[in-house]
């Protein structure tokens, strides 16, 4: 999402809050709203499991589901980028 905002020359604050970033991306392209709505569930994965400690590790099934979702979000964001920027 940060890459999408950068590609569209939008300023954003330093954050791991995917809800905040999703709202900014949706302001650029409303067609992203359904997938970015689901992506909000990924916020916890940005920090919760980063360091060992008191966090309960997600199950393999949950991890696979969230990785699949993350890939879908990345694909959707890449697909809407202007052609000269696309990888």
Secondary structure as a PSIPRED ss2 file (coil, helix, strand):
# PSIPRED VFORMAT (PSIPRED V4.0)

   1 X C   1.000  0.000  0.000
   2 X H   0.000  1.000  0.000
   3 X H   0.000  1.000  0.000
   4 X H   0.000  1.000  0.000
   5 X H   0.000  1.000  0.000
   6 X H   0.000  1.000  0.000
   7 X H   0.000  1.000  0.000
   8 X C   1.000  0.000  0.000
   9 X C   1.000  0.000  0.000
  10 X C   1.000  0.000  0.000
  11 X C   1.000  0.000  0.000
  12 X C   1.000  0.000  0.000
  13 X C   1.000  0.000  0.000
  14 X C   1.000  0.000  0.000
  15 X C   1.000  0.000  0.000
  16 X C   1.000  0.000  0.000
  17 X C   1.000  0.000  0.000
  18 X H   0.000  1.000  0.000
  19 X H   0.000  1.000  0.000
  20 X H   0.000  1.000  0.000
  21 X H   0.000  1.000  0.000
  22 X H   0.000  1.000  0.000
  23 X H   0.000  1.000  0.000
  24 X H   0.000  1.000  0.000
  25 X H   0.000  1.000  0.000
  26 X H   0.000  1.000  0.000
  27 X H   0.000  1.000  0.000
  28 X H   0.000  1.000  0.000
  29 X C   1.000  0.000  0.000
  30 X H   0.000  1.000  0.000
  31 X H   0.000  1.000  0.000
  32 X H   0.000  1.000  0.000
  33 X H   0.000  1.000  0.000
  34 X H   0.000  1.000  0.000
  35 X H   0.000  1.000  0.000
  36 X H   0.000  1.000  0.000
  37 X H   0.000  1.000  0.000
  38 X H   0.000  1.000  0.000
  39 X H   0.000  1.000  0.000
  40 X H   0.000  1.000  0.000
  41 X H   0.000  1.000  0.000
  42 X H   0.000  1.000  0.000
  43 X H   0.000  1.000  0.000
  44 X H   0.000  1.000  0.000
  45 X H   0.000  1.000  0.000
  46 X H   0.000  1.000  0.000
  47 X C   1.000  0.000  0.000
  48 X C   1.000  0.000  0.000
  49 X C   1.000  0.000  0.000
  50 X C   1.000  0.000  0.000
  51 X C   1.000  0.000  0.000
  52 X C   1.000  0.000  0.000
  53 X C   1.000  0.000  0.000
  54 X C   1.000  0.000  0.000
  55 X C   1.000  0.000  0.000
  56 X C   1.000  0.000  0.000
  57 X C   1.000  0.000  0.000
  58 X C   1.000  0.000  0.000
  59 X C   1.000  0.000  0.000
  60 X H   0.000  1.000  0.000
  61 X H   0.000  1.000  0.000
  62 X H   0.000  1.000  0.000
  63 X H   0.000  1.000  0.000
  64 X H   0.000  1.000  0.000
  65 X H   0.000  1.000  0.000
  66 X H   0.000  1.000  0.000
  67 X H   0.000  1.000  0.000
  68 X H   0.000  1.000  0.000
  69 X H   0.000  1.000  0.000
  70 X H   0.000  1.000  0.000
  71 X H   0.000  1.000  0.000
  72 X H   0.000  1.000  0.000
  73 X H   0.000  1.000  0.000
  74 X H   0.000  1.000  0.000
  75 X H   0.000  1.000  0.000
  76 X H   0.000  1.000  0.000
  77 X H   0.000  1.000  0.000
  78 X H   0.000  1.000  0.000
  79 X H   0.000  1.000  0.000
  80 X C   1.000  0.000  0.000
  81 X C   1.000  0.000  0.000
  82 X C   1.000  0.000  0.000
  83 X C   1.000  0.000  0.000
  84 X C   1.000  0.000  0.000
  85 X C   1.000  0.000  0.000
  86 X C   1.000  0.000  0.000
  87 X C   1.000  0.000  0.000
